[in-house]
Amino acid sequence: MLALIQRVTSASVSVDAAVIGAIGPGLLALVAVEPGDGEAQFARMAQRLLGYRVFDDGSGRMNRSLADTGGGLLLVSQFTLAADTSSGMRPGFSTAAPPDEAGRGFGRLVELCRESHAPGVETGRFGAHMVISLVNDGPVTFLLRSR
C-alpha cells in the first residue's frame, strides 16, 4: 500500500461538480492498494497516516502528527500511484491491485482511520472521476509505504 500525503490548509474532492468530502487543516492522502495487501498493511498505513510527524511543533520542527493536531484527514483512492513507470512512455498498472481487491482494501483503511481519528475522516468515491482541490501547506509532501 502506498500513500502520497500532503499537509494542507484545506482540501476537497468533488464528483459531478458536487463536493463529497472536505477538510480544513490536516492531511490529504492519495492512496493506492497493491496486489497482496492485507490487514497488516492496512493497519500499518492507518498508523502511519495518523502518527507521521509532519506538523510544526512551534519551534519550526516537524514533531507533531495528525493525531496530535486533531486535523482532518481526506483519503482519496488513486490506483495510478502504484503504476509501473520504469520503462517506456506509458504507465503499466499490473502493480496496482485489481478494482475489487483495491476497493475492499481502501474501504478497510477508511474504517481503521475512522475508528482511531475522532476529529474526522473524509473520502472521495472509489472508482469515480474525482476533482481534487487543495492548498498545500509548506509545501510538505511525503510518499509512505506500508511494507
C-alpha positions in Angstrom: 0.0 0.0 0.0 1.2 3.5 -0.9 0.0 6.9 0.2 1.2 10.2 -1.1 0.4 12.6 1.8 0.3 16.3 1.6 0.0 18.7 4.5 -2.8 21.1 3.6 -4.6 24.1 5.0 -7.7 22.9 3.1 -8.7 20.2 0.6 -11.8 18.9 -1.0 -12.9 16.3 -3.5 -15.8 16.6 -5.9 -17.7 14.2 -8.1 -20.0 15.5 -10.8 -19.4 19.1 -9.6 -20.7 18.2 -6.1 -18.2 18.3 -3.1 -18.4 15.0 -1.4 -15.5 15.4 1.1 -13.7 18.4 2.5 -11.3 19.2 5.3 -9.6 22.2 6.8 -6.1 22.0 8.1 -4.8 18.4 8.0 -3.6 15.8 5.5 -4.7 14.8 2.0 -3.7 11.2 1.3 -3.8 9.8 -2.2 -3.9 6.0 -1.6 -3.0 3.0 -3.8 -3.6 -0.6 -2.9 -1.1 -3.1 -4.3 -1.7 -6.8 -5.0 -1.5 -8.9 -1.9 -2.0 -6.0 0.6 -3.9 -7.3 3.6 -4.8 -6.4 7.2 -1.2 -5.8 8.3 -0.6 -3.3 5.5 -3.9 -1.5 6.1 -3.3 -1.3 9.9 0.3 -0.1 9.3 -0.8 2.6 6.9 -3.6 3.8 9.2 -1.0 4.1 12.0 1.4 6.0 9.8 -1.2 8.4 8.4 -2.3 9.3 11.9 1.1 9.3 13.5 3.5 10.6 10.9 5.0 13.8 12.3 4.7 16.4 9.6 3.2 19.3 11.6 5.1 22.2 13.2 5.7 22.0 17.0 6.0 25.7 17.4 9.8 25.6 17.2 10.0 25.2 13.4 10.4 21.4 13.6 8.0 18.7 12.2 7.3 17.0 15.5 3.5 16.8 15.6 1.3 14.2 14.0 -2.3 14.5 12.7 -3.4 12.7 15.9 -1.6 15.4 17.9 -3.1 18.3 16.0 -6.6 17.0 15.6 -6.6 18.0 11.9 -8.7 16.5 9.2 -7.9 13.5 7.0 -9.1 13.3 3.4 -8.5 9.9 1.9 -8.7 9.5 -1.9 -8.2 6.3 -3.8 -5.7 6.7 -6.6 -4.6 3.5 -8.3 -2.3 5.4 -10.7 0.0 6.0 -7.7 1.0 2.3 -8.0 1.8 2.5 -11.7 4.9 0.9 -13.1 6.7 3.8 -14.8 10.1 2.1 -15.1 10.2 1.8 -18.9 8.7 3.1 -22.0 6.4 6.2 -22.3 3.2 4.7 -21.0 2.4 3.5 -17.4 1.6 -0.1 -16.6 -1.0 -1.0 -14.0 -0.2 -4.6 -13.2 1.5 -3.3 -10.0 -1.9 -1.9 -8.7 -4.5 -4.2 -7.1 -7.5 -5.2 -9.2 -10.5 -3.0 -8.6 -12.4 -5.4 -6.3 -9.4 -6.0 -4.2 -8.4 -2.3 -4.1 -12.0 -1.3 -3.2 -12.0 -3.6 -0.2 -8.6 -2.5 0.9 -9.3 1.2 0.6 -12.6 0.6 2.5 -10.8 -1.1 5.3 -8.2 1.7 5.5 -11.0 4.2 5.8 -12.6 2.1 8.6 -9.4 1.8 10.6 -8.7 5.6 10.3 -12.3 6.5 11.4 -12.0 4.1 14.4 -8.9 5.9 15.6 -9.3 9.5 14.5 -12.4 11.2 16.1 -11.7 14.6 14.6 -12.9 13.2 11.3 -12.0 11.3 8.1 -13.5 12.4 4.7 -13.2 10.4 1.5 -13.5 10.6 -2.2 -15.6 8.0 -4.1 -13.8 4.8 -5.1 -13.7 4.3 -8.9 -15.3 7.7 -9.7 -13.7 10.5 -11.7 -12.8 13.0 -9.0 -11.7 16.6 -9.0 -9.4 17.4 -6.0 -8.7 20.9 -4.8 -6.1 21.6 -2.2 -3.9 24.3 -0.7 -0.6 22.6 0.1 0.9 23.9 3.3 4.7 24.2 3.0 4.7 22.5 0.6 5.0 19.3 2.6 4.6 16.1 0.6 5.8 12.5 1.5 5.4 9.1 0.0 4.5 6.5 2.6 4.8 2.7 2.1 3.2 0.2 4.4 5.6 -2.7 3.5 
